[in-house]
Structure formats: C-alpha cells, structure tokens
Amino acid sequence: MEARDRADDFIPAGLASLGLEADEVDLAVMGAAHQLFWPAILSLFELDTGDAGPERGPDLSRAPARR
C-alpha cells in the first residue's frame, strides 16, 4: 500500500476523531500538502542525530554558531 493510499484513509479518519468536517476541496488540499511534505518528513525520521551533542545555553534569538 502506497503512502498516498494510506493518507486517503488517515486524513479523513483523523479529522473525524477530532470532530472536524472536511469537504472534497479540503481533503484535496490536505492530500496535496501530504504528498509535498511527507517525503522530507520521512527523511528527517531517518536522520541519525546520535553524534550531535546538546547545545548548552542556547540563545534562541540568534542562529547557532558555526563549529
């Protein structure tokens, strides 16, 4: 089963569990966003960050310092 097929089931079911109604246009937009963003999200899930140490005292108002 392809990701698109699962999204066709998952998106309406998730909305229904939250008590939200969506028409065909809403579902089409959500499906297109899923197709666009899901491959990159899967790549992030596969990213190994085990070698990255925690950032101590981060200043969230600035970009991280280059190492």
PDB file of N, CA, C, O and CB in Angstrom:
ATOM      1  N   MET A   1       0.844  -1.183   0.000  1.00  0.00           N
ATOM      2  CA  MET A   1       0.000   0.000   0.000  1.00  0.00           C
ATOM      3  C   MET A   1       0.884   1.239   0.000  1.00  0.00           C
ATOM      4  O   MET A   1       1.799   1.354   0.815  1.00  0.00           O
ATOM      5  CB  MET A   1      -0.957   0.002   1.218  1.00  0.00           C
ATOM      6  N   GLU A   2       0.613   2.152  -0.902  1.00  0.00           N
ATOM      7  CA  GLU A   2       1.428   3.348  -1.020  1.00  0.00           C
ATOM      8  C   GLU A   2       1.030   4.385   0.012  1.00  0.00           C
ATOM      9  O   GLU A   2      -0.066   4.335   0.570  1.00  0.00           O
ATOM     10  CB  GLU A   2       1.315   3.930  -2.415  1.00  0.00           C
ATOM     11  N   ALA A   3       1.946   5.340   0.265  1.00  0.00           N
ATOM     12  CA  ALA A   3       1.689   6.388   1.250  1.00  0.00           C
ATOM     13  C   ALA A   3       0.449   7.190   0.889  1.00  0.00           C
ATOM     14  O   ALA A   3      -0.311   7.591   1.770  1.00  0.00           O
ATOM     15  CB  ALA A   3       2.895   7.316   1.367  1.00  0.00           C
ATOM     16  N   ARG A   4       0.240   7.426  -0.398  1.00  0.00           N
ATOM     17  CA  ARG A   4      -0.924   8.199  -0.819  1.00  0.00           C
ATOM     18  C   ARG A   4      -2.215   7.485  -0.429  1.00  0.00           C
ATOM     19  O   ARG A   4      -3.167   8.119   0.025  1.00  0.00           O
ATOM     20  CB  ARG A   4      -0.888   8.443  -2.334  1.00  0.00           C
ATOM     21  N   ASP A   5      -2.244   6.169  -0.607  1.00  0.00           N
ATOM     22  CA  ASP A   5      -3.426   5.392  -0.241  1.00  0.00           C
ATOM     23  C   ASP A   5      -3.687   5.471   1.260  1.00  0.00           C
ATOM     24  O   ASP A   5      -4.834   5.606   1.686  1.00  0.00           O
ATOM     25  CB  ASP A   5      -3.260   3.930  -0.673  1.00  0.00           C
ATOM     26  N   ARG A   6      -2.644   5.389   2.045  1.00  0.00           N
ATOM     27  CA  ARG A   6      -2.800   5.476   3.497  1.00  0.00           C
ATOM     28  C   ARG A   6      -3.256   6.862   3.904  1.00  0.00           C
ATOM     29  O   ARG A   6      -4.055   6.998   4.831  1.00  0.00           O
ATOM     30  CB  ARG A   6      -1.490   5.127   4.203  1.00  0.00           C
ATOM     31  N   ALA A   7      -2.767   7.896   3.231  1.00  0.00           N
ATOM     32  CA  ALA A   7      -3.186   9.259   3.545  1.00  0.00           C
ATOM     33  C   ALA A   7      -4.659   9.443   3.255  1.00  0.00           C
ATOM     34  O   ALA A   7      -5.352  10.155   3.982  1.00  0.00           O
ATOM     35  CB  ALA A   7      -2.365  10.273   2.755  1.00  0.00           C
ATOM     36  N   ASP A   8      -5.149   8.806   2.193  1.00  0.00           N
ATOM     37  CA  ASP A   8      -6.567   8.906   1.858  1.00  0.00           C
ATOM     38  C   ASP A   8      -7.448   8.348   2.973  1.00  0.00           C
ATOM     39  O   ASP A   8      -8.581   8.795   3.149  1.00  0.00           O
ATOM     40  CB  ASP A   8      -6.852   8.170   0.553  1.00  0.00           C
ATOM     41  N   ASP A   9      -6.942   7.385   3.719  1.00  0.00           N
ATOM     42  CA  ASP A   9      -7.683   6.837   4.857  1.00  0.00           C
ATOM     43  C   ASP A   9      -7.395   7.602   6.139  1.00  0.00           C
ATOM     44  O   ASP A   9      -8.299   7.871   6.929  1.00  0.00           O
ATOM     45  CB  ASP A   9      -7.343   5.367   5.048  1.00  0.00           C
ATOM     46  N   PHE A  10      -6.140   7.947   6.337  1.00  0.00           N
ATOM     47  CA  PHE A  10      -5.709   8.544   7.598  1.00  0.00           C
ATOM     48  C   PHE A  10      -6.250   9.957   7.805  1.00  0.00           C
ATOM     49  O   PHE A  10      -6.708  10.290   8.898  1.00  0.00           O
ATOM     50  CB  PHE A  10      -4.204   8.568   7.659  1.00  0.00           C
ATOM     51  N   ILE A  11      -6.202  10.783   6.773  1.00  0.00           N
ATOM     52  CA  ILE A  11      -6.596  12.188   6.926  1.00  0.00           C
ATOM     53  C   ILE A  11      -8.069  12.317   7.318  1.00  0.00           C
ATOM     54  O   ILE A  11      -8.367  12.981   8.310  1.00  0.00           O
ATOM     55  CB  ILE A  11      -6.333  12.957   5.626  1.00  0.00           C
ATOM     56  N   PRO A  12      -9.006  11.706   6.575  1.00  0.00           N
ATOM     57  CA  PRO A  12     -10.409  11.828   6.995  1.00  0.00           C
ATOM     58  C   PRO A  12     -10.682  11.210   8.374  1.00  0.00           C
ATOM     59  O   PRO A  12     -11.472  11.745   9.151  1.00  0.00           O
ATOM     60  CB  PRO A  12     -11.308  11.171   5.963  1.00  0.00           C
ATOM     61  N   ALA A  13     -10.029  10.090   8.670  1.00  0.00           N
ATOM     62  CA  ALA A  13     -10.235   9.443   9.968  1.00  0.00           C
ATOM     63  C   ALA A  13      -9.708  10.315  11.106  1.00  0.00           C
ATOM     64  O   ALA A  13     -10.340  10.422  12.157  1.00  0.00           O
ATOM     65  CB  ALA A  13      -9.547   8.068   9.996  1.00  0.00           C
ATOM     66  N   GLY A  14      -8.566  10.929  10.896  1.00  0.00           N
ATOM     67  CA  GLY A  14      -8.020  11.814  11.920  1.00  0.00           C
ATOM     68  C   GLY A  14      -8.900  13.027  12.167  1.00  0.00           C
ATOM     69  O   GLY A  14      -9.120  13.424  13.311  1.00  0.00           O
ATOM     70  N   LEU A  15      -9.398  13.609  11.093  1.00  0.00           N
ATOM     71  CA  LEU A  15     -10.304  14.748  11.235  1.00  0.00           C
ATOM     72  C   LEU A  15     -11.588  14.340  11.942  1.00  0.00           C
ATOM     73  O   LEU A  15     -12.078  15.068  12.805  1.00  0.00           O
ATOM     74  CB  LEU A  15     -10.628  15.348   9.865  1.00  0.00           C
ATOM     75  N   ALA A  16     -12.133  13.190  11.587  1.00  0.00           N
ATOM     76  CA  ALA A  16     -13.371  12.720  12.214  1.00  0.00           C
ATOM     77  C   ALA A  16     -13.167  12.476  13.708  1.00  0.00           C
ATOM     78  O   ALA A  16     -14.055  12.754  14.514  1.00  0.00           O
ATOM     79  CB  ALA A  16     -13.865  11.434  11.530  1.00  0.00           C
ATOM     80  N   SER A  17     -11.991  11.952  14.076  1.00  0.00           N
ATOM     81  CA  SER A  17     -11.731  11.702  15.501  1.00  0.00           C
ATOM     82  C   SER A  17     -11.665  12.995  16.300  1.00  0.00           C
ATOM     83  O   SER A  17     -11.885  12.993  17.511  1.00  0.00           O
ATOM     84  CB  SER A  17     -10.430  10.927  15.673  1.00  0.00           C
ATOM     85  N   LEU A  18     -11.362  14.102  15.622  1.00  0.00           N
ATOM     86  CA  LEU A  18     -11.340  15.412  16.273  1.00  0.00           C
ATOM     87  C   LEU A  18     -12.671  16.148  16.147  1.00  0.00           C
ATOM     88  O   LEU A  18     -12.823  17.262  16.650  1.00  0.00           O
ATOM     89  CB  LEU A  18     -10.232  16.262  15.686  1.00  0.00           C
ATOM     90  N   GLY A  19     -13.628  15.522  15.475  1.00  0.00           N
ATOM     91  CA  GLY A  19     -14.930  16.141  15.293  1.00  0.00           C
ATOM     92  C   GLY A  19     -14.946  17.217  14.226  1.00  0.00           C
ATOM     93  O   GLY A  19     -15.809  18.094  14.237  1.00  0.00           O
ATOM     94  N   LEU A  20     -13.985  17.153  13.294  1.00  0.00           N
ATOM     95  CA  LEU A  20     -13.893  18.151  12.234  1.00  0.00           C
ATOM     96  C   LEU A  20     -14.449  17.586  10.937  1.00  0.00           C
ATOM     97  O   LEU A  20     -14.231  16.420  10.609  1.00  0.00           O
ATOM     98  CB  LEU A  20     -12.436  18.611  12.040  1.00  0.00           C
ATOM     99  N   GLU A  21     -15.163  18.418  10.213  1.00  0.00           N
ATOM    100  CA  GLU A  21     -15.687  18.010   8.922  1.00  0.00           C
ATOM    101  C   GLU A  21     -14.850  18.648   7.825  1.00  0.00           C
ATOM    102  O   GLU A  21     -14.405  19.788   7.961  1.00  0.00           O
ATOM    103  CB  GLU A  21     -17.178  18.398   8.779  1.00  0.00           C
ATOM    104  N   ALA A  22     -14.638  17.923   6.750  1.00  0.00           N
ATOM    105  CA  ALA A  22     -13.868  18.434   5.613  1.00  0.00           C
ATOM    106  C   ALA A  22     -14.579  18.018   4.330  1.00  0.00           C
ATOM    107  O   ALA A  22     -15.006  16.873   4.179  1.00  0.00           O
ATOM    108  CB  ALA A  22     -12.390  17.902   5.637  1.00  0.00           C
ATOM    109  N   ASP A  23     -14.696  18.973   3.409  1.00  0.00           N
ATOM    110  CA  ASP A  23     -15.298  18.633   2.120  1.00  0.00           C
ATOM    111  C   ASP A  23     -14.204  18.135   1.175  1.00  0.00           C
ATOM    112  O   ASP A  23     -13.042  18.022   1.566  1.00  0.00           O
ATOM    113  CB  ASP A  23     -16.044  19.862   1.508  1.00  0.00           C
ATOM    114  N   GLU A  24     -14.576  17.845  -0.049  1.00  0.00           N
ATOM    115  CA  GLU A  24     -13.628  17.284  -1.017  1.00  0.00           C
ATOM    116  C   GLU A  24     -12.470  18.235  -1.318  1.00  0.00           C
ATOM    117  O   GLU A  24     -11.339  17.793  -1.521  1.00  0.00           O
ATOM    118  CB  GLU A  24     -14.352  16.938  -2.309  1.00  0.00           C
ATOM    119  N   VAL A  25     -12.752  19.546  -1.348  1.00  0.00           N
ATOM    120  CA  VAL A  25     -11.683  20.523  -1.607  1.00  0.00           C
ATOM    121  C   VAL A  25     -10.692  20.525  -0.449  1.00  0.00           C
ATOM    122  O   VAL A  25      -9.480  20.524  -0.668  1.00  0.00           O
ATOM    123  CB  VAL A  25     -12.272  21.949  -1.817  1.00  0.00           C
ATOM    124  N   ASP A  26     -11.199  20.528   0.777  1.00  0.00           N
ATOM    125  CA  ASP A  26     -10.311  20.484   1.947  1.00  0.00           C
ATOM    126  C   ASP A  26      -9.432  19.238   1.915  1.00  0.00           C
ATOM    127  O   ASP A  26      -8.226  19.311   2.151  1.00  0.00           O
ATOM    128  CB  ASP A  26     -11.132  20.517   3.251  1.00  0.00           C
ATOM    129  N   LEU A  27     -10.047  18.098   1.621  1.00  0.00           N
ATOM    130  CA  LEU A  27      -9.288  16.846   1.577  1.00  0.00           C
ATOM    131  C   LEU A  27      -8.260  16.846   0.455  1.00  0.00           C
ATOM    132  O   LEU A  27      -7.172  16.291   0.610  1.00  0.00           O
ATOM    133  CB  LEU A  27     -10.231  15.665   1.407  1.00  0.00           C
ATOM    134  N   ALA A  28      -8.599  17.472  -0.685  1.00  0.00           N
ATOM    135  CA  ALA A  28      -7.648  17.547  -1.796  1.00  0.00           C
ATOM    136  C   ALA A  28      -6.446  18.408  -1.426  1.00  0.00           C
ATOM    137  O   ALA A  28      -5.313  18.065  -1.762  1.00  0.00           O
ATOM    138  CB  ALA A  28      -8.332  18.107  -3.052  1.00  0.00           C
ATOM    139  N   VAL A  29      -6.681  19.515  -0.741  1.00  0.00           N
ATOM    140  CA  VAL A  29      -5.579  20.390  -0.325  1.00  0.00           C
ATOM    141  C   VAL A  29      -4.695  19.676   0.687  1.00  0.00           C
ATOM    142  O   VAL A  29      -3.469  19.733   0.593  1.00  0.00           O
ATOM    143  CB  VAL A  29      -6.120  21.707   0.273  1.00  0.00           C
ATOM    144  N   MET A  30      -5.314  19.002   1.656  1.00  0.00           N
ATOM    145  CA  MET A  30      -4.529  18.269   2.653  1.00  0.00           C
ATOM    146  C   MET A  30      -3.754  17.122   2.006  1.00  0.00           C
ATOM    147  O   MET A  30      -2.617  16.847   2.390  1.00  0.00           O
ATOM    148  CB  MET A  30      -5.445  17.728   3.763  1.00  0.00           C
ATOM    149  N   GLY A  31      -4.357  16.458   1.038  1.00  0.00           N
ATOM    150  CA  GLY A  31      -3.667  15.382   0.332  1.00  0.00           C
ATOM    151  C   GLY A  31      -2.477  15.899  -0.462  1.00  0.00           C
ATOM    152  O   GLY A  31      -1.426  15.259  -0.498  1.00  0.00           O
ATOM    153  N   ALA A  32      -2.637  17.065  -1.103  1.00  0.00           N
ATOM    154  CA  ALA A  32      -1.527  17.650  -1.860  1.00  0.00           C
ATOM    155  C   ALA A  32      -0.391  18.064  -0.920  1.00  0.00           C
ATOM    156  O   ALA A  32       0.783  17.860  -1.230  1.00  0.00           O
ATOM    157  CB  ALA A  32      -2.013  18.868  -2.679  1.00  0.00           C
ATOM    158  N   ALA A  33      -0.744  18.646   0.228  1.00  0.00           N
ATOM    159  CA  ALA A  33       0.281  19.023   1.206  1.00  0.00           C
ATOM    160  C   ALA A  33       1.001  17.781   1.726  1.00  0.00           C
ATOM    161  O   ALA A  33       2.216  17.796   1.926  1.00  0.00           O
ATOM    162  CB  ALA A  33      -0.348  19.810   2.382  1.00  0.00           C
ATOM    163  N   HIS A  34       0.254  16.722   1.939  1.00  0.00           N
ATOM    164  CA  HIS A  34       0.860  15.466   2.402  1.00  0.00           C
ATOM    165  C   HIS A  34       1.861  14.942   1.374  1.00  0.00           C
ATOM    166  O   HIS A  34       2.966  14.537   1.735  1.00  0.00           O
ATOM    167  CB  HIS A  34      -0.230  14.402   2.673  1.00  0.00           C
ATOM    168  N   GLN A  35       1.483  14.949   0.103  1.00  0.00           N
ATOM    169  CA  GLN A  35       2.391  14.484  -0.950  1.00  0.00           C
ATOM    170  C   GLN A  35       3.636  15.355  -1.035  1.00  0.00           C
ATOM    171  O   GLN A  35       4.725  14.859  -1.321  1.00  0.00           O
ATOM    172  CB  GLN A  35       1.676  14.467  -2.300  1.00  0.00           C
ATOM    173  N   LEU A  36       3.480  16.641  -0.789  1.00  0.00           N
ATOM    174  CA  LEU A  36       4.595  17.568  -0.897  1.00  0.00           C
ATOM    175  C   LEU A  36       5.567  17.423   0.267  1.00  0.00           C
ATOM    176  O   LEU A  36       6.780  17.392   0.062  1.00  0.00           O
ATOM    177  CB  LEU A  36       4.083  18.991  -0.968  1.00  0.00           C
ATOM    178  N   PHE A  37       5.046  17.334   1.481  1.00  0.00           N
ATOM    179  CA  PHE A  37       5.900  17.387   2.670  1.00  0.00           C
ATOM    180  C   PHE A  37       6.300  16.029   3.234  1.00  0.00           C
ATOM    181  O   PHE A  37       7.335  15.930   3.894  1.00  0.00           O
ATOM    182  CB  PHE A  37       5.211  18.154   3.729  1.00  0.00           C
ATOM    183  N   TRP A  38       5.518  14.986   2.997  1.00  0.00           N
ATOM    184  CA  TRP A  38       5.784  13.702   3.659  1.00  0.00           C
ATOM    185  C   TRP A  38       7.133  13.088   3.313  1.00  0.00           C
ATOM    186  O   TRP A  38       7.767  12.544   4.217  1.00  0.00           O
ATOM    187  CB  TRP A  38       4.710  12.731   3.307  1.00  0.00           C
ATOM    188  N   PRO A  39       7.624  13.132   2.074  1.00  0.00           N
ATOM    189  CA  PRO A  39       8.954  12.552   1.809  1.00  0.00           C
ATOM    190  C   PRO A  39      10.062  13.222   2.635  1.00  0.00           C
ATOM    191  O   PRO A  39      10.963  12.540   3.122  1.00  0.00           O
ATOM    192  CB  PRO A  39       9.285  12.671   0.320  1.00  0.00           C
ATOM    193  N   ALA A  40      10.002  14.536   2.793  1.00  0.00           N
ATOM    194  CA  ALA A  40      11.017  15.225   3.601  1.00  0.00           C
ATOM    195  C   ALA A  40      10.878  14.868   5.079  1.00  0.00           C
ATOM    196  O   ALA A  40      11.879  14.752   5.786  1.00  0.00           O
ATOM    197  CB  ALA A  40      10.907  16.748   3.417  1.00  0.00           C
ATOM    198  N   ILE A  41       9.656  14.695   5.542  1.00  0.00           N
ATOM    199  CA  ILE A  41       9.440  14.300   6.938  1.00  0.00           C
ATOM    200  C   ILE A  41      10.014  12.910   7.181  1.00  0.00           C
ATOM    201  O   ILE A  41      10.632  12.668   8.218  1.00  0.00           O
ATOM    202  CB  ILE A  41       7.931  14.330   7.292  1.00  0.00           C
ATOM    203  N   LEU A  42       9.817  11.999   6.238  1.00  0.00           N
ATOM    204  CA  LEU A  42      10.396  10.662   6.379  1.00  0.00           C
ATOM    205  C   LEU A  42      11.919  10.729   6.425  1.00  0.00           C
ATOM    206  O   LEU A  42      12.545   9.978   7.173  1.00  0.00           O
ATOM    207  CB  LEU A  42       9.942   9.757   5.224  1.00  0.00           C
ATOM    208  N   SER A  43      12.524  11.618   5.636  1.00  0.00           N
ATOM    209  CA  SER A  43      13.985  11.788   5.665  1.00  0.00           C
ATOM    210  C   SER A  43      14.446  12.278   7.032  1.00  0.00           C
ATOM    211  O   SER A  43      15.492  11.855   7.522  1.00  0.00           O
ATOM    212  CB  SER A  43      14.439  12.775   4.571  1.00  0.00           C
ATOM    213  N   LEU A  44      13.677  13.163   7.645  1.00  0.00           N
ATOM    214  CA  LEU A  44      14.034  13.636   8.984  1.00  0.00           C
ATOM    215  C   LEU A  44      13.940  12.515  10.012  1.00  0.00           C
ATOM    216  O   LEU A  44      14.763  12.443  10.925  1.00  0.00           O
ATOM    217  CB  LEU A  44      13.130  14.799   9.397  1.00  0.00           C
ATOM    218  N   PHE A  45      12.941  11.634   9.872  1.00  0.00           N
ATOM    219  CA  PHE A  45      12.824  10.496  10.779  1.00  0.00           C
ATOM    220  C   PHE A  45      14.042   9.587  10.684  1.00  0.00           C
ATOM    221  O   PHE A  45      14.458   8.999  11.682  1.00  0.00           O
ATOM    222  CB  PHE A  45      11.554   9.704  10.475  1.00  0.00           C
ATOM    223  N   GLU A  46      14.617   9.468   9.491  1.00  0.00           N
ATOM    224  CA  GLU A  46      15.756   8.585   9.272  1.00  0.00           C
ATOM    225  C   GLU A  46      17.096   9.223   9.661  1.00  0.00           C
ATOM    226  O   GLU A  46      18.112   8.532   9.728  1.00  0.00           O
ATOM    227  CB  GLU A  46      15.797   8.168   7.826  1.00  0.00           C
ATOM    228  N   LEU A  47      17.101  10.515   9.914  1.00  0.00           N
ATOM    229  CA  LEU A  47      18.323  11.232  10.237  1.00  0.00           C
ATOM    230  C   LEU A  47      18.894  10.753  11.569  1.00  0.00           C
ATOM    231  O   LEU A  47      18.189  10.710  12.577  1.00  0.00           O
ATOM    232  CB  LEU A  47      18.062  12.739  10.280  1.00  0.00           C
ATOM    233  N   ASP A  48      20.161  10.397  11.563  1.00  0.00           N
ATOM    234  CA  ASP A  48      20.826   9.938  12.779  1.00  0.00           C
ATOM    235  C   ASP A  48      21.488  11.130  13.473  1.00  0.00           C
ATOM    236  O   ASP A  48      22.482  11.672  12.990  1.00  0.00           O
ATOM    237  CB  ASP A  48      21.877   8.833  12.456  1.00  0.00           C
ATOM    238  N   THR A  49      20.926  11.520  14.598  1.00  0.00           N
ATOM    239  CA  THR A  49      21.477  12.657  15.348  1.00  0.00           C
ATOM    240  C   THR A  49      22.214  12.186  16.600  1.00  0.00           C
ATOM    241  O   THR A  49      22.456  12.973  17.515  1.00  0.00           O
ATOM    242  CB  THR A  49      20.355  13.636  15.737  1.00  0.00           C
ATOM    243  N   GLY A  50      22.570  10.905  16.639  1.00  0.00           N
ATOM    244  CA  GLY A  50      23.234  10.342  17.808  1.00  0.00           C
ATOM    245  C   GLY A  50      24.571  10.991  18.125  1.00  0.00           C
ATOM    246  O   GLY A  50      24.960  11.058  19.291  1.00  0.00           O
ATOM    247  N   ASP A  51      25.288  11.475  17.100  1.00  0.00           N
ATOM    248  CA  ASP A  51      26.601  12.084  17.334  1.00  0.00           C
ATOM    249  C   ASP A  51      26.508  13.557  17.710  1.00  0.00           C
ATOM    250  O   ASP A  51      27.504  14.146  18.130  1.00  0.00           O
ATOM    251  CB  ASP A  51      27.465  11.935  16.104  1.00  0.00           C
ATOM    252  N   ALA A  52      25.359  14.149  17.572  1.00  0.00           N
ATOM    253  CA  ALA A  52      25.195  15.575  17.893  1.00  0.00           C
ATOM    254  C   ALA A  52      24.930  15.721  19.385  1.00  0.00           C
ATOM    255  O   ALA A  52      24.013  15.110  19.933  1.00  0.00           O
ATOM    256  CB  ALA A  52      24.033  16.212  17.062  1.00  0.00           C
ATOM    257  N   GLY A  53      25.744  16.536  20.023  1.00  0.00           N
ATOM    258  CA  GLY A  53      25.564  16.782  21.443  1.00  0.00           C
ATOM    259  C   GLY A  53      24.550  17.890  21.678  1.00  0.00           C
ATOM    260  O   GLY A  53      24.225  18.645  20.762  1.00  0.00           O
ATOM    261  N   PRO A  54      24.053  17.988  22.897  1.00  0.00           N
ATOM    262  CA  PRO A  54      23.087  19.041  23.191  1.00  0.00           C
ATOM    263  C   PRO A  54      23.746  20.422  23.156  1.00  0.00           C
ATOM    264  O   PRO A  54      24.924  20.567  23.484  1.00  0.00           O
ATOM    265  CB  PRO A  54      22.440  18.799  24.557  1.00  0.00           C
ATOM    266  N   GLU A  55      22.995  21.400  22.768  1.00  0.00           N
ATOM    267  CA  GLU A  55      23.503  22.766  22.758  1.00  0.00           C
ATOM    268  C   GLU A  55      23.289  23.360  24.149  1.00  0.00           C
ATOM    269  O   GLU A  55      22.162  23.420  24.639  1.00  0.00           O
ATOM    270  CB  GLU A  55      22.795  23.632  21.654  1.00  0.00           C
ATOM    271  N   ARG A  56      24.355  23.788  24.765  1.00  0.00           N
ATOM    272  CA  ARG A  56      24.283  24.315  26.128  1.00  0.00           C
ATOM    273  C   ARG A  56      23.953  25.802  26.101  1.00  0.00           C
ATOM    274  O   ARG A  56      24.610  26.564  25.392  1.00  0.00           O
ATOM    275  CB  ARG A  56      25.609  24.075  26.878  1.00  0.00           C
ATOM    276  N   GLY A  57      22.948  26.227  26.859  1.00  0.00           N
ATOM    277  CA  GLY A  57      22.586  27.633  26.963  1.00  0.00           C
ATOM    278  C   GLY A  57      22.279  28.273  25.629  1.00  0.00           C
ATOM    279  O   GLY A  57      22.875  29.300  25.302  1.00  0.00           O
ATOM    280  N   PRO A  58      21.372  27.710  24.839  1.00  0.00           N
ATOM    281  CA  PRO A  58      21.127  28.277  23.517  1.00  0.00           C
ATOM    282  C   PRO A  58      20.498  29.669  23.599  1.00  0.00           C
ATOM    283  O   PRO A  58      19.638  29.925  24.443  1.00  0.00           O
ATOM    284  CB  PRO A  58      20.229  27.349  22.713  1.00  0.00           C
ATOM    285  N   ASP A  59      20.933  30.549  22.723  1.00  0.00           N
ATOM    286  CA  ASP A  59      20.323  31.874  22.575  1.00  0.00           C
ATOM    287  C   ASP A  59      19.388  31.777  21.377  1.00  0.00           C
ATOM    288  O   ASP A  59      19.823  31.881  20.230  1.00  0.00           O
ATOM    289  CB  ASP A  59      21.416  33.025  22.382  1.00  0.00           C
ATOM    290  N   LEU A  60      18.102  31.576  21.647  1.00  0.00           N
ATOM    291  CA  LEU A  60      17.144  31.305  20.589  1.00  0.00           C
ATOM    292  C   LEU A  60      16.826  32.535  19.745  1.00  0.00           C
ATOM    293  O   LEU A  60      16.097  32.441  18.757  1.00  0.00           O
ATOM    294  CB  LEU A  60      15.882  30.761  21.180  1.00  0.00           C
ATOM    295  N   SER A  61      17.369  33.686  20.131  1.00  0.00           N
ATOM    296  CA  SER A  61      17.138  34.894  19.325  1.00  0.00           C
ATOM    297  C   SER A  61      18.151  35.003  18.195  1.00  0.00           C
ATOM    298  O   SER A  61      18.021  35.879  17.339  1.00  0.00           O
ATOM    299  CB  SER A  61      17.205  36.150  20.206  1.00  0.00           C
ATOM    300  N   ARG A  62      19.173  34.118  18.171  1.00  0.00           N
ATOM    301  CA  ARG A  62      20.209  34.153  17.127  1.00  0.00           C
ATOM    302  C   ARG A  62      20.393  32.778  16.534  1.00  0.00           C
ATOM    303  O   ARG A  62      20.040  31.767  17.141  1.00  0.00           O
ATOM    304  CB  ARG A  62      21.547  34.670  17.688  1.00  0.00           C
ATOM    305  N   ALA A  63      20.950  32.756  15.341  1.00  0.00           N
ATOM    306  CA  ALA A  63      21.270  31.482  14.695  1.00  0.00           C
ATOM    307  C   ALA A  63      22.388  30.793  15.468  1.00  0.00           C
ATOM    308  O   ALA A  63      23.198  31.471  16.099  1.00  0.00           O
ATOM    309  CB  ALA A  63      21.680  31.697  13.208  1.00  0.00           C
ATOM    310  N   PRO A  64      22.454  29.462  15.435  1.00  0.00           N
ATOM    311  CA  PRO A  64      23.534  28.759  16.129  1.00  0.00           C
ATOM    312  C   PRO A  64      24.895  29.138  15.564  1.00  0.00           C
ATOM    313  O   PRO A  64      25.027  29.401  14.369  1.00  0.00           O
ATOM    314  CB  PRO A  64      23.333  27.248  16.033  1.00  0.00           C
ATOM    315  N   ALA A  65      25.902  29.165  16.425  1.00  0.00           N
ATOM    316  CA  ALA A  65      27.269  29.466  15.996  1.00  0.00           C
ATOM    317  C   ALA A  65      27.800  28.319  15.160  1.00  0.00           C
ATOM    318  O   ALA A  65      27.518  27.153  15.437  1.00  0.00           O
ATOM    319  CB  ALA A  65      28.192  29.725  17.212  1.00  0.00           C
ATOM    320  N   ARG A  66      28.569  28.655  14.135  1.00  0.00           N
ATOM    321  CA  ARG A  66      29.188  27.609  13.306  1.00  0.00           C
ATOM    322  C   ARG A  66      30.325  26.962  14.074  1.00  0.00           C
ATOM    323  O   ARG A  66      31.028  27.619  14.842  1.00  0.00           O
ATOM    324  CB  ARG A  66      29.704  28.191  11.960  1.00  0.00           C
ATOM    325  N   ARG A  67      30.495  25.693  13.861  1.00  0.00           N
ATOM    326  CA  ARG A  67      31.585  24.977  14.571  1.00  0.00           C
ATOM    327  C   ARG A  67      32.640  24.603  13.614  1.00  0.00           C
ATOM    328  O   ARG A  67      33.640  23.998  14.002  1.00  0.00           O
ATOM    329  CB  ARG A  67      31.080  23.728  15.290  1.00  0.00           C
TER     330      ARG A  67
END
